[in-house]
Structures are given as C-alpha cells and as structure tokens.
C-alpha cells in the first residue's frame, strides 16, 4: 500500500522533495508502530538533482551595469559594484571591509578578508580599477572612518542595503560574485 501511495504521488508529478518528505514521515510512523517491515521493500526512485549553472553577468550585461551605475555618479555604489565584480567577495565580506584591510605589497594591492567562511583569512588581489573607485569614494566622502563603505547615517553598510541597491540595477550580489569567477 505504501508503494502504491508513493507511485501515485510520482504519477501526479509531485516533486522529489515532496515524495521524500512523505516517505520520511511514513518511515518514522512505522518505527513508532514498531513495524519497520512496512517500509522495507519500498522501491524508490532516486531524487533528481537540479544542477542549474550559476548565474553570472555576460560581457554585455556587465558593461551595461557598469555604464548605468557610473551614470548615477553615486561614488559609494560605483565602488561597491566595481569591488564586487573585480574581487568576487561575498556581500557580508564587503560590508565588513575596513580601510586597514586594503594592503599593498610591491605594486599590487590586496584586500585582506578576515574570518571569512570557514574562519580562514585570505588575500584577494584588488584590481587597479576597483582600487581607483574606492579611492574616489574615499575622497568624495572626505571623512575618516574605520569601515570603507558607510551608509547615509555614517554607519557601516549592511548586506541588506547592498542587496537592495543592486536590485535597482537588476543585479544580485551572487551574480556579481559569479561574474568574477
């Protein structure tokens, strides 16, 4: 009877996740009844895995985004987009950046990402273009702050504010990260 029920769900085009949830519930119930044999000979189809390629901006979309954001003249947002596209950092890492995290070694500049995913510090090369955009933003801001990117109320920006800003340009932090990759 259980096999018939699961087969009927599959025939009615229920998702693999839905079928799996029902199967798990039935399995738990059979254990509760102390009758594990109820689910012993169930033939289950392997759950299909959706492998959508990560979404990234193509060259035309990237050029259009950069042109559109440059046209606003908003130095902070320009610096944010260039930094994300040219480094591939996560939005949370961007929001946590301090001026002391931009380091120079010889002719190259790096961003030091502290306590990133997995509690590993890492250095990411900073392109000359992104560096220039950050410098222009800092000069426009004309004030000393620990954080590189600050909000209109002089507080460190939040990941949500970056996400919101990017939606105006039909972009997401993840798209920008994948564009770098």
C-alpha atoms as one frame of an Amber mdcrd trajectory, in Angstrom:
protein
   0.000   0.000   0.000   2.834   2.399   0.802   4.495   1.640  -2.537   1.239
   2.377  -4.367   0.861   5.659  -2.490   4.400   6.792  -3.398   3.925   5.684
  -7.022   0.675   7.679  -7.220   2.483  10.764  -5.939   5.127  10.317  -8.617
   2.480   9.845 -11.324   0.786  13.079 -10.258   4.110  14.908 -10.813   4.854
  15.679  -7.178   8.400  16.912  -6.665  11.111  14.582  -5.447  11.373  16.605
  -2.243   7.651  16.213  -1.524   7.771  12.462  -2.101  10.860  12.225   0.112
   9.092  14.085   2.940   6.124  11.739   2.762   8.410   8.701   2.700  10.289
  10.003   5.755   7.032  10.579   7.635   5.837   7.058   6.809   9.202   5.635
   7.903   9.018   7.466  11.242   5.437   6.334  11.742   6.398   2.698  11.026
   9.133   2.957  13.675   6.605   4.413  16.112   4.340   1.418  15.453   7.386
  -0.821  15.895   6.723  -2.257  12.407   9.776  -1.329  10.304   8.843  -4.005
   7.762   6.211  -1.611   6.385   8.919   0.300   4.510  11.487  -2.462   3.977
  10.725  -3.320   0.354   9.810   0.103  -0.948  11.223   0.793  -4.407  12.137
   4.458  -4.553  13.286   6.452  -7.499  16.474   8.430  -6.903  15.769  12.073
  -6.234  16.629  14.237  -9.227  19.179  16.902  -8.538  18.682  20.230 -10.256
  22.033  21.495 -11.436  21.387  24.995 -12.696  24.598  26.693 -13.709  25.410
  29.666 -11.508  24.032  32.878 -12.928  26.629  35.438 -13.944  26.582  38.600
 -15.997  27.806  38.206 -19.561  30.111  40.863 -21.012  27.249  42.966 -22.417
  25.274  42.848 -19.162  28.401  43.700 -17.192  29.178  46.683 -19.442  25.555
  47.869 -19.221  25.557  47.599 -15.417  28.828  49.499 -15.087  27.628  52.192
 -17.514  24.320  52.546 -15.670  25.917  52.768 -12.237  28.588  55.210 -13.457
  25.811  57.438 -14.839  24.353  57.843 -11.337  27.528  59.493 -10.073  26.983
  57.766  -6.710  30.597  57.150  -5.671  29.828  54.576  -2.972  27.628  52.397
  -5.173  30.126  52.620  -8.030  32.921  51.491  -5.693  30.767  48.652  -4.328
  29.890  47.257  -7.761  33.455  47.503  -9.076  34.836  45.891  -5.909  32.367
  43.006  -6.087  32.849  42.378  -9.812  36.647  42.655  -9.654  37.196  40.599
  -6.475  34.262  38.186  -6.189  33.939  38.795  -2.449  30.764  37.933  -0.597
  28.415  40.776   0.290  28.984  40.186   4.026  32.747  40.413   3.472  32.285
  43.654   1.540  30.280  45.167   4.389  32.948  44.145   6.915  35.825  45.766
   4.989  37.943  48.320   6.817  40.498  50.674   5.297  43.207  48.668   7.089
  42.120  45.606   5.066  43.478  47.144   1.857  47.147  46.268   1.811  49.909
  46.929  -0.654  52.710  44.503  -1.495  55.071  45.946  -4.054  52.991  47.204
  -6.953  49.955  45.031  -6.110  47.106  45.837  -3.781  45.179  43.188  -1.882
  42.056  43.019   0.188  42.508  41.057   3.399  39.333  39.150   4.182  39.268
  38.318   7.883  37.254  35.473   9.360  35.626  34.529   6.083  33.592  31.375
   5.607  35.399  28.576   7.392  37.259  31.050   9.663  40.102  31.382   7.175
  41.771  34.710   6.439  42.567  35.202   2.766  44.082  37.825   0.493  42.351
  38.793  -2.735  44.097  40.859  -5.409  42.445  44.242  -5.883  42.345  45.477
  -9.467  43.625  48.941 -10.268  40.139  49.933 -11.463  38.409  48.844  -8.245
  41.157  50.499  -6.201  40.632  53.780  -8.080  36.860  53.625  -7.487  37.388
  53.064  -3.743  39.886  55.950  -3.654  37.438  58.267  -5.480  34.706  57.318
  -2.990  37.022  57.963  -0.031  37.990  61.393  -1.424  34.326  62.249  -2.047
  33.413  61.155   1.489  36.148  63.389   2.923  35.978  61.867   6.402  37.929
  59.252   8.314  36.025  56.085   9.100  37.113  52.593  10.028  34.692  50.995
   7.562  35.250  51.507   3.853  31.579  51.566   2.931  29.191  53.546   5.106
  25.510  54.388   4.919  23.881  57.804   4.702  23.768  57.869   8.521  27.534
  57.263   8.753  27.182  53.651   9.892  28.748  50.571   8.315  26.533  49.420
   5.431  24.550  46.215   5.823  24.298  43.274   3.430  20.605  44.041   3.030
  21.315  47.612   1.913  23.759  46.317  -0.714  21.200  43.772  -1.934  18.549
  46.484  -2.119  20.846  48.840  -4.031  21.720  46.110  -6.543  18.055  45.279
  -7.219  17.717  48.769  -8.719  20.145  47.611 -11.404  18.625  44.137 -11.835
  21.668  42.521 -10.232  22.327  40.420  -7.147  25.443  40.016  -5.010  25.642
  36.390  -6.108  25.514  37.338  -9.801  28.402  39.743  -9.270  30.347  37.090
  -7.357  29.798  34.558 -10.142  30.760  37.151 -12.751  34.202  37.324 -11.144
  34.529  33.537 -11.105
